[in-house]
Amino acid sequence: MSTDTRKDRTRIQLRDAMIELLREKPFDQISTTELVKLAKVSRSSFYTHYQDKYDMIEAYQRRLFETIQYVFEKNHGDLHATMLETFEFLQRNEIYAVLLSENGSKEIHQFMLQKLKELFQNAIFPKSERISFGKLGEIYAATYYANAIFGTTQSWIRRKQKETPAQIADLLLELID
């Protein structure tokens, strides 16, 4: 068996163990010891790949940040298309969904909330003929909508994504309108 295949298998085992643990408890409460035990890999194998659990998650965070940034920019303020594509991505990639869940990384939560606020302030509100909040109102409205979408996303993840990405995107759009 090649070294690359073994390395890939170890990373997959660690990722899958992290997903399982994040379903049960917050990231900050997960220890490296329980992670390697659940993954059925040695501590030395873990440290061959990562410095610590934060290093492990950082690669996933970077990829999620890049993907979300790309989706937001690509859809040019089209909220429905942005939400739909984001929900589809989360449904296909369980590690990112659990990182956005209540147990996930606080850095990812803050990043997503900021991206959602920017989407409303820069792309949605300026194009909307119905919304005339004024600058202060836009700041608070963007915060309100961003938190509503993010909270609903976490609820969808907690409910094991029972609704399709299209259903949840449609529902959110209805709630926002």
Rosetta blueprint (number, residue, H / E / L):
1 M L
2 S L
3 T H
4 D H
5 T H
6 R H
7 K H
8 D H
9 R H
10 T H
11 R H
12 I H
13 Q H
14 L H
15 R H
16 D H
17 A H
18 M H
19 I H
20 E H
21 L H
22 L H
23 R H
24 E H
25 K L
26 P L
27 F H
28 D H
29 Q H
30 I L
31 S L
32 T H
33 T H
34 E H
35 L H
36 V H
37 K H
38 L H
39 A H
40 K L
41 V L
42 S L
43 R H
44 S H
45 S H
46 F H
47 Y H
48 T H
49 H H
50 Y L
51 Q L
52 D L
53 K H
54 Y H
55 D H
56 M H
57 I H
58 E H
59 A H
60 Y H
61 Q H
62 R H
63 R H
64 L H
65 F H
66 E H
67 T H
68 I H
69 Q H
70 Y H
71 V H
72 F H
73 E H
74 K H
75 N L
76 H L
77 G L
78 D L
79 L H
80 H H
81 A H
82 T H
83 M H
84 L H
85 E H
86 T H
87 F H
88 E H
89 F H
90 L H
91 Q H
92 R H
93 N L
94 E H
95 I H
96 Y H
97 A H
98 V H
99 L H
100 L H
101 S L
102 E L
103 N L
104 G L
105 S L
106 K H
107 E H
108 I H
109 H H
110 Q H
111 F H
112 M H
113 L H
114 Q H
115 K H
116 L H
117 K H
118 E H
119 L H
120 F H
121 Q H
122 N H
123 A H
124 I H
125 F H
126 P H
127 K H
128 S L
129 E L
130 R L
131 I L
132 S L
133 F L
134 G H
135 K H
136 L H
137 G H
138 E H
139 I H
140 Y H
141 A H
142 A H
143 T H
144 Y H
145 Y H
146 A H
147 N H
148 A H
149 I H
150 F H
151 G H
152 T H
153 T H
154 Q H
155 S H
156 W H
157 I H
158 R H
159 R L
160 K L
161 Q L
162 K L
163 E L
164 T L
165 P H
166 A H
167 Q H
168 I H
169 A H
170 D H
171 L H
172 L H
173 L H
174 E H
175 L H
176 I H
177 D L
